[in-house]
Amino acid sequence: MLSHIEQKHLPYSAEQMFDLVADVASYKEFAPWCIGSRINSRESDDVFYADLVIGYKMFRERFTSKVVLTPKKRIHIEYLKGPLKNLKNNWEFAPLEDGTCIIDFSVEFEFSNVALQTFSKLFFNEVVHRMVNAFEKRAEELYGAS
């Protein structure tokens, strides 16, 4: 299983970053390789099911996940269906006294296909960095430059 943990200090509030990441339906507007995103159904305001369509050249796959938002500014994404064997994604947003926040991001995933899993090791870190940077850039677009 591949995994990545990253921590970043950003000049935005924990609430702003939480809201940005929780807005899964907007991922198609800014997330790398995301060509479709939608919320399918809701259990409650804090638990919903979402689809993402990831595309690159001829490759196109749909992922279904359960998204759980907690009052402590945490987001847990649990993989349900798609081309992977496993996917876990967690975000935590810690507010700082100066109005900024620290983001803790972790992801781990595993392809069902052994060849794809082996190949993915070559580009995994680059993909994760691009994804985290896309959220940071989106925050700048929505909330202004730091």
DRENMARZA-852850 format. One record per atom (N, C-alpha, C, O): residue number from 1; residue in three letters; chain; atom name; x, y, z. Coordinates in nm, 2 decimals. Layout:
BEGIN
pos; code; unit; site; xx; yy; zz
NUM; ala; A; CA; X; Y; Z
...
END
This chain:
BEGIN
pos; code; unit; site; xx; yy; zz
1; met; A; N; 0.08; -0.12; 0.00
1; met; A; CA; 0.00; 0.00; 0.00
1; met; A; C; 0.09; 0.12; 0.00
1; met; A; O; 0.19; 0.13; 0.07
2; leu; A; N; 0.05; 0.22; -0.08
2; leu; A; CA; 0.13; 0.35; -0.09
2; leu; A; C; 0.06; 0.45; 0.01
2; leu; A; O; -0.06; 0.45; 0.03
3; ser; A; N; 0.15; 0.53; 0.08
3; ser; A; CA; 0.09; 0.62; 0.17
3; ser; A; C; 0.17; 0.75; 0.17
3; ser; A; O; 0.29; 0.75; 0.13
4; his; A; N; 0.11; 0.86; 0.20
4; his; A; CA; 0.17; 0.99; 0.21
4; his; A; C; 0.11; 1.07; 0.32
4; his; A; O; -0.02; 1.07; 0.34
5; ile; A; N; 0.19; 1.14; 0.40
5; ile; A; CA; 0.14; 1.23; 0.50
5; ile; A; C; 0.21; 1.36; 0.48
5; ile; A; O; 0.33; 1.37; 0.46
6; glu; A; N; 0.13; 1.47; 0.49
6; glu; A; CA; 0.18; 1.60; 0.47
6; glu; A; C; 0.12; 1.70; 0.57
6; glu; A; O; 0.00; 1.69; 0.60
7; gln; A; N; 0.20; 1.79; 0.61
7; gln; A; CA; 0.15; 1.89; 0.70
7; gln; A; C; 0.19; 2.03; 0.64
7; gln; A; O; 0.30; 2.04; 0.60
8; lys; A; N; 0.09; 2.12; 0.64
8; lys; A; CA; 0.12; 2.25; 0.58
8; lys; A; C; 0.06; 2.36; 0.67
8; lys; A; O; -0.05; 2.35; 0.72
9; his; A; N; 0.13; 2.47; 0.68
9; his; A; CA; 0.07; 2.59; 0.74
9; his; A; C; 0.02; 2.68; 0.63
9; his; A; O; 0.10; 2.72; 0.54
10; leu; A; N; -0.10; 2.71; 0.64
10; leu; A; CA; -0.16; 2.80; 0.53
10; leu; A; C; -0.22; 2.93; 0.60
10; leu; A; O; -0.26; 2.93; 0.71
11; pro; A; N; -0.22; 3.03; 0.52
11; pro; A; CA; -0.27; 3.16; 0.57
11; pro; A; C; -0.42; 3.18; 0.57
11; pro; A; O; -0.47; 3.29; 0.56
12; tyr; A; N; -0.49; 3.07; 0.58
12; tyr; A; CA; -0.64; 3.07; 0.58
12; tyr; A; C; -0.69; 3.01; 0.71
12; tyr; A; O; -0.61; 2.94; 0.77
13; ser; A; N; -0.81; 3.04; 0.74
13; ser; A; CA; -0.86; 2.98; 0.87
13; ser; A; C; -0.89; 2.84; 0.85
13; ser; A; O; -0.91; 2.79; 0.73
14; ala; A; N; -0.90; 2.77; 0.96
14; ala; A; CA; -0.93; 2.62; 0.96
14; ala; A; C; -1.07; 2.60; 0.90
14; ala; A; O; -1.10; 2.51; 0.82
15; glu; A; N; -1.16; 2.69; 0.93
15; glu; A; CA; -1.30; 2.69; 0.87
15; glu; A; C; -1.30; 2.70; 0.72
15; glu; A; O; -1.37; 2.63; 0.65
16; gln; A; N; -1.23; 2.80; 0.67
16; gln; A; CA; -1.22; 2.82; 0.53
16; gln; A; C; -1.17; 2.70; 0.45
16; gln; A; O; -1.22; 2.65; 0.35
17; met; A; N; -1.06; 2.64; 0.51
17; met; A; CA; -1.00; 2.52; 0.44
17; met; A; C; -1.09; 2.40; 0.46
17; met; A; O; -1.10; 2.32; 0.36
18; phe; A; N; -1.15; 2.38; 0.57
18; phe; A; CA; -1.25; 2.27; 0.59
18; phe; A; C; -1.36; 2.28; 0.49
18; phe; A; O; -1.39; 2.19; 0.42
19; asp; A; N; -1.42; 2.40; 0.47
19; asp; A; CA; -1.53; 2.42; 0.38
19; asp; A; C; -1.48; 2.39; 0.24
19; asp; A; O; -1.56; 2.34; 0.16
20; leu; A; N; -1.36; 2.43; 0.20
20; leu; A; CA; -1.31; 2.41; 0.06
20; leu; A; C; -1.30; 2.26; 0.04
20; leu; A; O; -1.34; 2.21; -0.07
21; val; A; N; -1.24; 2.19; 0.13
21; val; A; CA; -1.22; 2.04; 0.11
21; val; A; C; -1.35; 1.97; 0.11
21; val; A; O; -1.37; 1.87; 0.04
22; ala; A; N; -1.44; 2.02; 0.20
22; ala; A; CA; -1.57; 1.95; 0.21
22; ala; A; C; -1.66; 1.97; 0.09
22; ala; A; O; -1.76; 1.89; 0.07
23; asp; A; N; -1.63; 2.07; 0.00
23; asp; A; CA; -1.71; 2.10; -0.11
23; asp; A; C; -1.67; 2.00; -0.23
23; asp; A; O; -1.62; 2.05; -0.33
24; val; A; N; -1.70; 1.88; -0.21
24; val; A; CA; -1.65; 1.77; -0.31
24; val; A; C; -1.71; 1.80; -0.45
24; val; A; O; -1.65; 1.77; -0.55
25; ala; A; N; -1.83; 1.85; -0.45
25; ala; A; CA; -1.90; 1.87; -0.58
25; ala; A; C; -1.82; 1.97; -0.67
25; ala; A; O; -1.84; 1.98; -0.79
26; ser; A; N; -1.74; 2.06; -0.61
26; ser; A; CA; -1.66; 2.15; -0.69
26; ser; A; C; -1.52; 2.10; -0.73
26; ser; A; O; -1.45; 2.17; -0.80
27; tyr; A; N; -1.48; 1.98; -0.69
27; tyr; A; CA; -1.35; 1.93; -0.72
27; tyr; A; C; -1.32; 1.94; -0.87
27; tyr; A; O; -1.21; 1.96; -0.92
28; lys; A; N; -1.42; 1.91; -0.95
28; lys; A; CA; -1.41; 1.91; -1.10
28; lys; A; C; -1.36; 2.04; -1.15
28; lys; A; O; -1.30; 2.05; -1.26
29; glu; A; N; -1.37; 2.15; -1.08
29; glu; A; CA; -1.33; 2.28; -1.12
29; glu; A; C; -1.18; 2.31; -1.10
29; glu; A; O; -1.13; 2.40; -1.16
30; phe; A; N; -1.12; 2.23; -1.01
30; phe; A; CA; -0.98; 2.27; -0.98
30; phe; A; C; -0.89; 2.15; -0.95
30; phe; A; O; -0.76; 2.17; -0.96
31; ala; A; N; -0.94; 2.04; -0.91
31; ala; A; CA; -0.85; 1.92; -0.87
31; ala; A; C; -0.79; 1.86; -1.00
31; ala; A; O; -0.86; 1.84; -1.10
32; pro; A; N; -0.66; 1.83; -0.99
32; pro; A; CA; -0.59; 1.77; -1.11
32; pro; A; C; -0.65; 1.64; -1.15
32; pro; A; O; -0.68; 1.56; -1.06
33; trp; A; N; -0.67; 1.63; -1.27
33; trp; A; CA; -0.72; 1.50; -1.34
33; trp; A; C; -0.87; 1.47; -1.30
33; trp; A; O; -0.92; 1.37; -1.34
34; cys; A; N; -0.93; 1.56; -1.22
34; cys; A; CA; -1.07; 1.53; -1.19
34; cys; A; C; -1.16; 1.60; -1.29
34; cys; A; O; -1.17; 1.72; -1.31
35; ile; A; N; -1.23; 1.51; -1.37
35; ile; A; CA; -1.32; 1.56; -1.47
35; ile; A; C; -1.47; 1.55; -1.44
35; ile; A; O; -1.55; 1.60; -1.52
36; gly; A; N; -1.50; 1.50; -1.32
36; gly; A; CA; -1.63; 1.50; -1.27
36; gly; A; C; -1.64; 1.48; -1.12
36; gly; A; O; -1.56; 1.40; -1.07
37; ser; A; N; -1.73; 1.55; -1.06
37; ser; A; CA; -1.75; 1.53; -0.91
37; ser; A; C; -1.89; 1.56; -0.88
37; ser; A; O; -1.95; 1.66; -0.92
38; arg; A; N; -1.95; 1.48; -0.80
38; arg; A; CA; -2.09; 1.50; -0.75
38; arg; A; C; -2.12; 1.43; -0.62
38; arg; A; O; -2.06; 1.33; -0.59
39; ile; A; N; -2.22; 1.48; -0.55
39; ile; A; CA; -2.26; 1.42; -0.43
39; ile; A; C; -2.39; 1.34; -0.47
39; ile; A; O; -2.48; 1.39; -0.53
40; asn; A; N; -2.39; 1.21; -0.44
40; asn; A; CA; -2.50; 1.12; -0.48
40; asn; A; C; -2.61; 1.12; -0.38
40; asn; A; O; -2.73; 1.12; -0.42
41; ser; A; N; -2.57; 1.11; -0.26
41; ser; A; CA; -2.68; 1.10; -0.15
41; ser; A; C; -2.62; 1.15; -0.02
41; ser; A; O; -2.50; 1.15; 0.00
42; arg; A; N; -2.71; 1.18; 0.08
42; arg; A; CA; -2.66; 1.22; 0.21
42; arg; A; C; -2.73; 1.13; 0.32
42; arg; A; O; -2.85; 1.10; 0.31
43; glu; A; N; -2.65; 1.10; 0.41
43; glu; A; CA; -2.71; 1.04; 0.54
43; glu; A; C; -2.75; 1.15; 0.63
43; glu; A; O; -2.85; 1.14; 0.70
44; ser; A; N; -2.67; 1.25; 0.63
44; ser; A; CA; -2.70; 1.37; 0.72
44; ser; A; C; -2.62; 1.49; 0.66
44; ser; A; O; -2.56; 1.47; 0.55
45; asp; A; N; -2.62; 1.60; 0.73
45; asp; A; CA; -2.54; 1.71; 0.68
45; asp; A; C; -2.39; 1.68; 0.69
45; asp; A; O; -2.31; 1.74; 0.61
46; asp; A; N; -2.35; 1.59; 0.77
46; asp; A; CA; -2.21; 1.55; 0.79
46; asp; A; C; -2.16; 1.43; 0.73
46; asp; A; O; -2.04; 1.39; 0.74
47; val; A; N; -2.25; 1.35; 0.67
47; val; A; CA; -2.21; 1.22; 0.60
47; val; A; C; -2.28; 1.22; 0.47
47; val; A; O; -2.40; 1.23; 0.46
48; phe; A; N; -2.20; 1.20; 0.36
48; phe; A; CA; -2.25; 1.19; 0.23
48; phe; A; C; -2.17; 1.10; 0.14
48; phe; A; O; -2.06; 1.06; 0.18
49; tyr; A; N; -2.23; 1.06; 0.03
49; tyr; A; CA; -2.16; 0.97; -0.07
49; tyr; A; C; -2.14; 1.05; -0.19
49; tyr; A; O; -2.22; 1.12; -0.24
50; ala; A; N; -2.01; 1.04; -0.25
50; ala; A; CA; -1.98; 1.12; -0.36
50; ala; A; C; -1.90; 1.03; -0.47
50; ala; A; O; -1.84; 0.93; -0.43
51; asp; A; N; -1.92; 1.07; -0.59
51; asp; A; CA; -1.84; 1.01; -0.70
51; asp; A; C; -1.74; 1.11; -0.76
51; asp; A; O; -1.77; 1.23; -0.77
52; leu; A; N; -1.63; 1.07; -0.79
52; leu; A; CA; -1.53; 1.14; -0.86
52; leu; A; C; -1.49; 1.06; -0.99
52; leu; A; O; -1.48; 0.94; -0.98
53; val; A; N; -1.48; 1.14; -1.10
53; val; A; CA; -1.43; 1.07; -1.22
53; val; A; C; -1.29; 1.13; -1.25
53; val; A; O; -1.28; 1.25; -1.26
54; ile; A; N; -1.20; 1.04; -1.25
54; ile; A; CA; -1.06; 1.08; -1.28
54; ile; A; C; -1.02; 1.04; -1.42
54; ile; A; O; -1.05; 0.93; -1.46
55; gly; A; N; -0.96; 1.14; -1.49
55; gly; A; CA; -0.93; 1.11; -1.63
55; gly; A; C; -0.79; 1.16; -1.67
55; gly; A; O; -0.75; 1.27; -1.62
56; tyr; A; N; -0.72; 1.08; -1.75
56; tyr; A; CA; -0.59; 1.12; -1.80
56; tyr; A; C; -0.58; 1.05; -1.94
56; tyr; A; O; -0.57; 0.93; -1.94
57; lys; A; N; -0.57; 1.13; -2.04
57; lys; A; CA; -0.56; 1.08; -2.18
57; lys; A; C; -0.68; 0.98; -2.20
57; lys; A; O; -0.80; 1.02; -2.19
58; met; A; N; -0.65; 0.86; -2.23
58; met; A; CA; -0.75; 0.76; -2.26
58; met; A; C; -0.81; 0.69; -2.13
58; met; A; O; -0.91; 0.62; -2.13
59; phe; A; N; -0.74; 0.71; -2.02
59; phe; A; CA; -0.78; 0.65; -1.89
59; phe; A; C; -0.89; 0.73; -1.83
59; phe; A; O; -0.88; 0.86; -1.82
60; arg; A; N; -0.99; 0.67; -1.78
60; arg; A; CA; -1.11; 0.73; -1.71
60; arg; A; C; -1.17; 0.63; -1.61
60; arg; A; O; -1.21; 0.52; -1.65
61; glu; A; N; -1.17; 0.67; -1.49
61; glu; A; CA; -1.23; 0.58; -1.38
61; glu; A; C; -1.31; 0.66; -1.29
61; glu; A; O; -1.29; 0.78; -1.26
62; arg; A; N; -1.42; 0.59; -1.24
62; arg; A; CA; -1.51; 0.65; -1.14
62; arg; A; C; -1.48; 0.59; -1.00
62; arg; A; O; -1.47; 0.47; -0.99
63; phe; A; N; -1.48; 0.67; -0.90
63; phe; A; CA; -1.46; 0.63; -0.76
63; phe; A; C; -1.58; 0.67; -0.68
63; phe; A; O; -1.63; 0.79; -0.70
64; thr; A; N; -1.63; 0.59; -0.60
64; thr; A; CA; -1.74; 0.62; -0.50
64; thr; A; C; -1.68; 0.62; -0.36
64; thr; A; O; -1.61; 0.52; -0.33
65; ser; A; N; -1.71; 0.72; -0.29
65; ser; A; CA; -1.66; 0.73; -0.15
65; ser; A; C; -1.76; 0.78; -0.05
65; ser; A; O; -1.86; 0.85; -0.09
66; lys; A; N; -1.74; 0.74; 0.07
66; lys; A; CA; -1.82; 0.80; 0.18
66; lys; A; C; -1.74; 0.91; 0.25
66; lys; A; O; -1.62; 0.89; 0.28
67; val; A; N; -1.80; 1.02; 0.26
67; val; A; CA; -1.73; 1.14; 0.32
67; val; A; C; -1.79; 1.17; 0.46
67; val; A; O; -1.91; 1.19; 0.46
68; val; A; N; -1.71; 1.18; 0.56
68; val; A; CA; -1.76; 1.21; 0.69
68; val; A; C; -1.69; 1.33; 0.74
68; val; A; O; -1.57; 1.34; 0.75
69; leu; A; N; -1.77; 1.43; 0.77
69; leu; A; CA; -1.72; 1.56; 0.82
69; leu; A; C; -1.75; 1.56; 0.98
69; leu; A; O; -1.86; 1.53; 1.02
70; thr; A; N; -1.65; 1.60; 1.05
70; thr; A; CA; -1.66; 1.60; 1.20
70; thr; A; C; -1.66; 1.75; 1.25
70; thr; A; O; -1.60; 1.83; 1.19
71; pro; A; N; -1.73; 1.77; 1.36
71; pro; A; CA; -1.73; 1.91; 1.41
71; pro; A; C; -1.59; 1.96; 1.46
71; pro; A; O; -1.57; 2.08; 1.47
72; lys; A; N; -1.50; 1.87; 1.47
72; lys; A; CA; -1.36; 1.91; 1.51
72; lys; A; C; -1.27; 1.94; 1.39
72; lys; A; O; -1.15; 1.93; 1.40
73; lys; A; N; -1.34; 1.98; 1.28
73; lys; A; CA; -1.27; 2.02; 1.16
73; lys; A; C; -1.18; 1.90; 1.10
73; lys; A; O; -1.06; 1.92; 1.08
74; arg; A; N; -1.24; 1.79; 1.09
74; arg; A; CA; -1.17; 1.67; 1.03
74; arg; A; C; -1.26; 1.62; 0.92
74; arg; A; O; -1.39; 1.62; 0.93
75; ile; A; N; -1.20; 1.57; 0.82
75; ile; A; CA; -1.27; 1.50; 0.71
75; ile; A; C; -1.21; 1.37; 0.68
75; ile; A; O; -1.09; 1.36; 0.66
76; his; A; N; -1.29; 1.27; 0.68
76; his; A; CA; -1.25; 1.13; 0.66
76; his; A; C; -1.32; 1.08; 0.53
76; his; A; O; -1.44; 1.09; 0.52
77; ile; A; N; -1.24; 1.03; 0.44
77; ile; A; CA; -1.29; 0.98; 0.31
77; ile; A; C; -1.26; 0.83; 0.30
77; ile; A; O; -1.15; 0.79; 0.31
78; glu; A; N; -1.37; 0.76; 0.29
78; glu; A; CA; -1.36; 0.61; 0.29
78; glu; A; C; -1.40; 0.56; 0.15
78; glu; A; O; -1.51; 0.59; 0.10
79; tyr; A; N; -1.32; 0.49; 0.08
79; tyr; A; CA; -1.34; 0.44; -0.05
79; tyr; A; C; -1.44; 0.32; -0.05
79; tyr; A; O; -1.44; 0.24; 0.04
80; leu; A; N; -1.53; 0.33; -0.14
80; leu; A; CA; -1.64; 0.22; -0.15
80; leu; A; C; -1.63; 0.14; -0.27
80; leu; A; O; -1.65; 0.02; -0.27
81; lys; A; N; -1.61; 0.21; -0.39
81; lys; A; CA; -1.62; 0.14; -0.52
81; lys; A; C; -1.54; 0.21; -0.62
81; lys; A; O; -1.52; 0.33; -0.62
82; gly; A; N; -1.47; 0.13; -0.71
82; gly; A; CA; -1.39; 0.18; -0.82
82; gly; A; C; -1.28; 0.08; -0.85
82; gly; A; O; -1.28; -0.03; -0.81
83; pro; A; N; -1.17; 0.13; -0.91
83; pro; A; CA; -1.06; 0.05; -0.96
83; pro; A; C; -0.96; 0.02; -0.86
83; pro; A; O; -0.86; -0.05; -0.89
84; leu; A; N; -0.97; 0.07; -0.73
84; leu; A; CA; -0.87; 0.04; -0.63
84; leu; A; C; -0.91; -0.07; -0.54
84; leu; A; O; -1.03; -0.11; -0.53
85; lys; A; N; -0.81; -0.12; -0.47
85; lys; A; CA; -0.84; -0.22; -0.37
85; lys; A; C; -0.87; -0.15; -0.24
85; lys; A; O; -0.95; -0.20; -0.16
86; asn; A; N; -0.80; -0.04; -0.22
86; asn; A; CA; -0.82; 0.04; -0.09
86; asn; A; C; -0.78; 0.19; -0.11
86; asn; A; O; -0.69; 0.22; -0.19
87; leu; A; N; -0.85; 0.27; -0.04
87; leu; A; CA; -0.82; 0.42; -0.04
87; leu; A; C; -0.87; 0.48; 0.09
87; leu; A; O; -0.99; 0.46; 0.12
88; lys; A; N; -0.78; 0.54; 0.16
88; lys; A; CA; -0.82; 0.61; 0.28
88; lys; A; C; -0.76; 0.75; 0.27
88; lys; A; O; -0.64; 0.77; 0.23
89; asn; A; N; -0.84; 0.85; 0.30
89; asn; A; CA; -0.79; 0.99; 0.29
89; asn; A; C; -0.84; 1.07; 0.41
89; asn; A; O; -0.96; 1.06; 0.44
90; asn; A; N; -0.76; 1.14; 0.48
90; asn; A; CA; -0.79; 1.21; 0.60
90; asn; A; C; -0.74; 1.35; 0.59
90; asn; A; O; -0.62; 1.37; 0.55
91; trp; A; N; -0.82; 1.45; 0.63
91; trp; A; CA; -0.78; 1.59; 0.64
91; trp; A; C; -0.81; 1.63; 0.79
91; trp; A; O; -0.91; 1.60; 0.84
92; glu; A; N; -0.72; 1.71; 0.85
92; glu; A; CA; -0.74; 1.77; 0.98
92; glu; A; C; -0.70; 1.91; 0.97
92; glu; A; O; -0.59; 1.94; 0.92
93; phe; A; N; -0.78; 2.00; 1.02
93; phe; A; CA; -0.75; 2.15; 1.01
93; phe; A; C; -0.74; 2.21; 1.15
93; phe; A; O; -0.84; 2.21; 1.22
94; ala; A; N; -0.62; 2.24; 1.19
94; ala; A; CA; -0.60; 2.30; 1.32
94; ala; A; C; -0.59; 2.45; 1.32
94; ala; A; O; -0.50; 2.50; 1.26
95; pro; A; N; -0.68; 2.52; 1.39
95; pro; A; CA; -0.67; 2.67; 1.39
95; pro; A; C; -0.55; 2.71; 1.48
95; pro; A; O; -0.52; 2.65; 1.58
96; leu; A; N; -0.49; 2.82; 1.43
96; leu; A; CA; -0.39; 2.89; 1.51
96; leu; A; C; -0.44; 3.02; 1.56
96; leu; A; O; -0.54; 3.08; 1.51
97; glu; A; N; -0.37; 3.07; 1.66
97; glu; A; CA; -0.42; 3.20; 1.72
97; glu; A; C; -0.42; 3.32; 1.63
97; glu; A; O; -0.50; 3.41; 1.65
98; asp; A; N; -0.33; 3.32; 1.53
98; asp; A; CA; -0.33; 3.43; 1.43
98; asp; A; C; -0.43; 3.42; 1.32
98; asp; A; O; -0.43; 3.50; 1.23
99; gly; A; N; -0.52; 3.32; 1.33
99; gly; A; CA; -0.63; 3.31; 1.23
99; gly; A; C; -0.59; 3.22; 1.11
99; gly; A; O; -0.67; 3.20; 1.03
100; thr; A; N; -0.47; 3.17; 1.11
100; thr; A; CA; -0.43; 3.08; 1.01
100; thr; A; C; -0.45; 2.93; 1.06
100; thr; A; O; -0.51; 2.91; 1.16
101; cys; A; N; -0.41; 2.84; 0.98
101; cys; A; CA; -0.43; 2.70; 1.02
101; cys; A; C; -0.31; 2.61; 0.98
101; cys; A; O; -0.24; 2.64; 0.89
102; ile; A; N; -0.31; 2.50; 1.04
102; ile; A; CA; -0.22; 2.39; 1.00
102; ile; A; C; -0.31; 2.28; 0.94
102; ile; A; O; -0.41; 2.24; 1.01
103; ile; A; N; -0.27; 2.23; 0.83
103; ile; A; CA; -0.35; 2.12; 0.77
103; ile; A; C; -0.26; 1.99; 0.78
103; ile; A; O; -0.15; 1.99; 0.74
104; asp; A; N; -0.32; 1.89; 0.83
104; asp; A; CA; -0.26; 1.75; 0.83
104; asp; A; C; -0.34; 1.67; 0.72
104; asp; A; O; -0.46; 1.66; 0.73
105; phe; A; N; -0.27; 1.62; 0.62
105; phe; A; CA; -0.33; 1.55; 0.52
105; phe; A; C; -0.26; 1.41; 0.51
105; phe; A; O; -0.14; 1.40; 0.51
106; ser; A; N; -0.34; 1.31; 0.50
106; ser; A; CA; -0.28; 1.17; 0.48
106; ser; A; C; -0.37; 1.10; 0.38
106; ser; A; O; -0.49; 1.11; 0.37
107; val; A; N; -0.30; 1.02; 0.30
107; val; A; CA; -0.37; 0.93; 0.20
107; val; A; C; -0.29; 0.80; 0.19
107; val; A; O; -0.17; 0.80; 0.19
108; glu; A; N; -0.37; 0.70; 0.17
108; glu; A; CA; -0.30; 0.57; 0.14
108; glu; A; C; -0.39; 0.50; 0.04
108; glu; A; O; -0.52; 0.50; 0.05
109; phe; A; N; -0.33; 0.43; -0.05
109; phe; A; CA; -0.41; 0.36; -0.15
109; phe; A; C; -0.34; 0.24; -0.21
109; phe; A; O; -0.22; 0.23; -0.20
110; glu; A; N; -0.42; 0.15; -0.27
110; glu; A; CA; -0.36; 0.03; -0.33
110; glu; A; C; -0.45; 0.00; -0.45
110; glu; A; O; -0.57; -0.01; -0.43
111; phe; A; N; -0.39; -0.02; -0.56
111; phe; A; CA; -0.46; -0.07; -0.68
111; phe; A; C; -0.49; -0.22; -0.67
111; phe; A; O; -0.41; -0.29; -0.61
112; ser; A; N; -0.60; -0.27; -0.72
112; ser; A; CA; -0.63; -0.41; -0.73
112; ser; A; C; -0.53; -0.48; -0.82
112; ser; A; O; -0.49; -0.59; -0.79
113; asn; A; N; -0.50; -0.41; -0.93
113; asn; A; CA; -0.40; -0.46; -1.03
113; asn; A; C; -0.26; -0.45; -0.98
113; asn; A; O; -0.22; -0.33; -0.96
114; val; A; N; -0.18; -0.56; -0.97
114; val; A; CA; -0.05; -0.55; -0.92
114; val; A; C; 0.04; -0.47; -1.01
114; val; A; O; 0.13; -0.39; -0.96
115; ala; A; N; 0.02; -0.48; -1.14
115; ala; A; CA; 0.11; -0.40; -1.24
115; ala; A; C; 0.08; -0.25; -1.22
115; ala; A; O; 0.17; -0.17; -1.22
116; leu; A; N; -0.05; -0.21; -1.21
116; leu; A; CA; -0.08; -0.07; -1.18
116; leu; A; C; -0.02; -0.02; -1.05
116; leu; A; O; 0.02; 0.09; -1.04
117; gln; A; N; -0.03; -0.11; -0.95
117; gln; A; CA; 0.03; -0.07; -0.82
117; gln; A; C; 0.18; -0.04; -0.83
117; gln; A; O; 0.23; 0.05; -0.77
118; thr; A; N; 0.25; -0.13; -0.90
118; thr; A; CA; 0.39; -0.11; -0.92
118; thr; A; C; 0.42; 0.01; -1.00
118; thr; A; O; 0.51; 0.09; -0.96
119; phe; A; N; 0.35; 0.04; -1.10
119; phe; A; CA; 0.37; 0.15; -1.19
119; phe; A; C; 0.34; 0.28; -1.11
119; phe; A; O; 0.40; 0.38; -1.12
120; ser; A; N; 0.23; 0.28; -1.02
120; ser; A; CA; 0.19; 0.40; -0.95
120; ser; A; C; 0.30; 0.45; -0.85
120; ser; A; O; 0.30; 0.56; -0.82
121; lys; A; N; 0.39; 0.36; -0.81
121; lys; A; CA; 0.50; 0.40; -0.72
121; lys; A; C; 0.58; 0.51; -0.78
121; lys; A; O; 0.64; 0.59; -0.71
122; leu; A; N; 0.59; 0.51; -0.91
122; leu; A; CA; 0.68; 0.60; -0.99
122; leu; A; C; 0.63; 0.74; -0.98
122; leu; A; O; 0.71; 0.84; -0.98
123; phe; A; N; 0.50; 0.76; -0.97
123; phe; A; CA; 0.44; 0.90; -0.98
123; phe; A; C; 0.35; 0.93; -0.86
123; phe; A; O; 0.30; 1.04; -0.86
124; phe; A; N; 0.34; 0.85; -0.76
124; phe; A; CA; 0.25; 0.87; -0.65
124; phe; A; C; 0.28; 1.00; -0.57
124; phe; A; O; 0.19; 1.08; -0.56
125; asn; A; N; 0.40; 1.03; -0.53
125; asn; A; CA; 0.43; 1.15; -0.46
125; asn; A; C; 0.40; 1.28; -0.54
125; asn; A; O; 0.35; 1.38; -0.49
126; glu; A; N; 0.43; 1.27; -0.67
126; glu; A; CA; 0.40; 1.39; -0.76
126; glu; A; C; 0.25; 1.41; -0.76
126; glu; A; O; 0.21; 1.53; -0.76
127; val; A; N; 0.17; 1.31; -0.78
127; val; A; CA; 0.03; 1.32; -0.78
127; val; A; C; -0.02; 1.38; -0.65
127; val; A; O; -0.11; 1.47; -0.66
128; val; A; N; 0.02; 1.33; -0.54
128; val; A; CA; -0.03; 1.38; -0.41
128; val; A; C; 0.01; 1.53; -0.39
128; val; A; O; -0.07; 1.61; -0.35
129; his; A; N; 0.14; 1.57; -0.43
129; his; A; CA; 0.18; 1.71; -0.42
129; his; A; C; 0.10; 1.80; -0.50
129; his; A; O; 0.06; 1.91; -0.46
130; arg; A; N; 0.07; 1.76; -0.63
130; arg; A; CA; -0.02; 1.84; -0.72
130; arg; A; C; -0.16; 1.86; -0.66
130; arg; A; O; -0.22; 1.96; -0.67
131; met; A; N; -0.21; 1.75; -0.60
131; met; A; CA; -0.34; 1.76; -0.54
131; met; A; C; -0.35; 1.86; -0.43
131; met; A; O; -0.43; 1.94; -0.42
132; val; A; N; -0.25; 1.85; -0.33
132; val; A; CA; -0.25; 1.94; -0.22
132; val; A; C; -0.23; 2.08; -0.27
132; val; A; O; -0.29; 2.17; -0.22
133; asn; A; N; -0.14; 2.10; -0.36
133; asn; A; CA; -0.12; 2.23; -0.42
133; asn; A; C; -0.24; 2.29; -0.49
133; asn; A; O; -0.26; 2.41; -0.48
134; ala; A; N; -0.32; 2.20; -0.55
134; ala; A; CA; -0.44; 2.25; -0.61
134; ala; A; C; -0.54; 2.31; -0.51
134; ala; A; O; -0.61; 2.41; -0.54
135; phe; A; N; -0.55; 2.24; -0.39
135; phe; A; CA; -0.63; 2.30; -0.29
135; phe; A; C; -0.58; 2.43; -0.23
135; phe; A; O; -0.66; 2.52; -0.21
136; glu; A; N; -0.45; 2.44; -0.22
136; glu; A; CA; -0.39; 2.57; -0.18
136; glu; A; C; -0.42; 2.68; -0.28
136; glu; A; O; -0.45; 2.79; -0.24
137; lys; A; N; -0.40; 2.65; -0.41
137; lys; A; CA; -0.43; 2.75; -0.51
137; lys; A; C; -0.58; 2.79; -0.51
137; lys; A; O; -0.61; 2.90; -0.53
138; arg; A; N; -0.67; 2.69; -0.49
138; arg; A; CA; -0.81; 2.72; -0.49
138; arg; A; C; -0.84; 2.81; -0.37
138; arg; A; O; -0.92; 2.90; -0.39
139; ala; A; N; -0.78; 2.79; -0.26
139; ala; A; CA; -0.80; 2.87; -0.14
139; ala; A; C; -0.76; 3.02; -0.18
139; ala; A; O; -0.83; 3.11; -0.14
140; glu; A; N; -0.65; 3.03; -0.25
140; glu; A; CA; -0.60; 3.17; -0.29
140; glu; A; C; -0.70; 3.23; -0.38
140; glu; A; O; -0.73; 3.35; -0.36
141; glu; A; N; -0.76; 3.16; -0.47
141; glu; A; CA; -0.86; 3.21; -0.56
141; glu; A; C; -0.99; 3.25; -0.49
141; glu; A; O; -1.05; 3.36; -0.52
142; leu; A; N; -1.03; 3.17; -0.39
142; leu; A; CA; -1.15; 3.20; -0.32
142; leu; A; C; -1.14; 3.30; -0.21
142; leu; A; O; -1.23; 3.39; -0.19
143; tyr; A; N; -1.02; 3.30; -0.14
143; tyr; A; CA; -1.01; 3.38; -0.02
143; tyr; A; C; -0.90; 3.49; -0.03
143; tyr; A; O; -0.88; 3.57; 0.06
144; gly; A; N; -0.83; 3.50; -0.14
144; gly; A; CA; -0.73; 3.60; -0.16
144; gly; A; C; -0.59; 3.55; -0.13
144; gly; A; O; -0.57; 3.45; -0.07
145; ala; A; N; -0.50; 3.62; -0.18
145; ala; A; CA; -0.36; 3.59; -0.17
145; ala; A; C; -0.31; 3.60; -0.02
145; ala; A; O; -0.37; 3.68; 0.05
146; ser; A; N; -0.22; 3.52; 0.02
146; ser; A; CA; -0.17; 3.53; 0.16
146; ser; A; C; -0.10; 3.66; 0.18
146; ser; A; O; -0.05; 3.68; 0.30
END
